[in-house]
Amino acid sequence: EVQLVESGGGLVQAGGSLRLSCAASGFRFDDYVIGWFRQAPGKEREGVSGISINTGSTYYADSVKGRFTISSDNAKNTVYLQMNSLKPEDTAVYYCAAGLAGATWFGTHGDYYGMNHWGTGTLVTVSS
């Protein structure tokens, strides 16, 4: 059974940092791109960042570039999202998702396709 479990969300003041974790199981980790997505109240879900596990290539939305860093620990089948210089507009439920490498795509404006498996999300709240 494919599982993606997010953790690390919480309440932080503007300018602060959080690190999200996504623990994956039930599929061949190396074959996938793992991404982080977020959905704020009343808004559509958008892509934040992604990493190709096999190649290490990373992708970032313009809105988080330079502030967020995605990484993976392949021995632990875990992907991290280090979020620095957080802003109130980063407040959202953050989801991780997996899609087969070669069948996924991330744009720089939060657009994406090809993610097949989703976690249940973790809430990040940034206070001003």
C-alpha distance (Angstrom), angle and dihedral (degrees) to the residues before:
residue distance angle dihedral
E1 . . .
V2 3.79 . .
Q3 3.79 112.7 .
L4 3.78 132.5 178.2
V5 3.78 115.2 -176.9
E6 3.79 121.0 -171.6
S7 3.78 125.2 -158.1
G8 3.78 139.8 164.2
G9 3.77 102.6 67.5
G10 3.77 122.3 135.2
L11 3.78 147.0 120.3
V12 3.79 118.9 -50.5
Q13 3.78 135.4 165.1
A14 3.77 121.3 -111.7
G15 3.79 109.9 -82.1
G16 3.78 92.1 29.7
S17 3.79 131.7 114.5
L18 3.78 139.5 -121.9
R19 3.78 133.6 179.2
L20 3.77 119.0 -145.2
S21 3.79 122.7 -159.2
C22 3.79 129.6 -156.6
A23 3.79 115.7 -164.8
A24 3.80 112.4 -161.8
S25 3.79 130.2 -162.5
G26 3.78 140.8 159.8
F27 3.80 98.6 49.9
R28 3.78 141.0 64.8
F29 3.79 100.8 -84.7
D30 3.80 96.1 -159.0
D31 3.81 92.6 59.7
Y32 3.76 94.5 60.7
V33 3.75 146.3 76.6
I34 3.80 111.5 -137.5
G35 3.74 118.3 -155.5
W36 3.77 141.5 -176.0
F37 3.78 119.9 -135.3
R38 3.77 134.0 176.9
Q39 3.75 138.6 -157.0
A40 3.76 122.9 -163.7
P41 3.81 121.7 -162.5
G42 3.78 110.5 -75.7
K43 3.79 93.5 6.3
E44 3.76 135.6 100.8
R45 3.77 120.7 -103.2
E46 3.78 111.7 -94.8
G47 3.76 135.3 -166.6
V48 3.79 115.3 -108.9
S49 3.79 106.3 174.7
G50 3.77 142.3 -22.7
I51 3.77 140.3 -166.9
S52 3.77 131.4 -158.3
I53 3.79 103.4 -135.8
N54 3.81 94.9 -154.4
T55 3.80 98.7 45.9
G56 3.79 101.5 24.5
S57 3.80 91.4 -130.4
T58 3.77 112.3 154.9
Y59 3.77 134.1 -154.8
Y60 3.79 130.8 -162.0
A61 3.76 136.6 -174.0
D62 3.79 112.3 -122.1
S63 3.80 89.6 -117.6
V64 3.82 92.5 66.0
K65 3.79 103.2 27.9
G66 3.78 110.9 128.2
R67 3.81 92.7 16.5
F68 3.81 104.2 59.3
T69 3.80 127.3 52.0
I70 3.79 125.5 -166.5
S71 3.78 121.7 -156.2
S72 3.78 139.8 162.2
D73 3.78 137.2 -141.5
N74 3.77 101.2 -154.8
A75 3.79 93.3 -172.1
K76 3.80 88.6 60.8
N77 3.82 97.1 36.1
T78 3.79 86.7 -126.4
V79 3.78 133.0 135.0
Y80 3.79 122.7 -160.1
L81 3.77 133.8 -157.9
Q82 3.78 113.9 -158.2
M83 3.78 108.2 -160.5
N84 3.80 118.2 -165.2
S85 3.79 133.0 173.3
L86 3.77 89.8 24.2
K87 3.79 119.0 -160.9
P88 3.80 130.5 -158.4
E89 3.80 88.1 -110.4
D90 3.81 88.6 63.6
T91 3.80 88.4 69.3
A92 3.81 108.1 120.6
V93 3.76 145.6 106.8
Y94 3.78 105.9 -79.2
Y95 3.78 119.6 -147.2
C96 3.76 132.1 -173.2
A97 3.76 120.6 -147.0
A98 3.78 139.3 178.6
G99 3.76 132.2 -139.7
L100 3.77 133.4 172.3
A101 3.77 113.2 -91.0
G102 3.78 109.7 -108.0
A103 3.79 91.6 28.4
T104 3.79 98.5 65.8
W105 3.77 133.1 75.2
F106 3.79 136.3 -171.3
G107 3.76 123.9 -162.4
T108 3.78 126.6 -158.9
H109 3.79 93.6 -116.3
G110 3.80 97.7 58.9
D111 3.79 95.9 -88.3
Y112 3.78 120.4 132.4
Y113 3.77 145.5 151.7
G114 3.77 141.1 -164.9
M115 3.80 102.8 51.9
N116 3.79 108.2 142.1
H117 3.79 105.9 173.5
W118 3.78 126.5 47.4
G119 3.77 138.1 -169.9
T120 3.78 123.5 -138.3
G121 3.79 96.1 -108.1
T122 3.78 140.6 -118.8
L123 3.80 124.5 -121.0
V124 3.79 120.5 -120.2
T125 3.78 116.7 -170.0
V126 3.80 120.7 -174.4
S127 3.78 115.4 -167.2
S128 3.79 122.9 -154.0
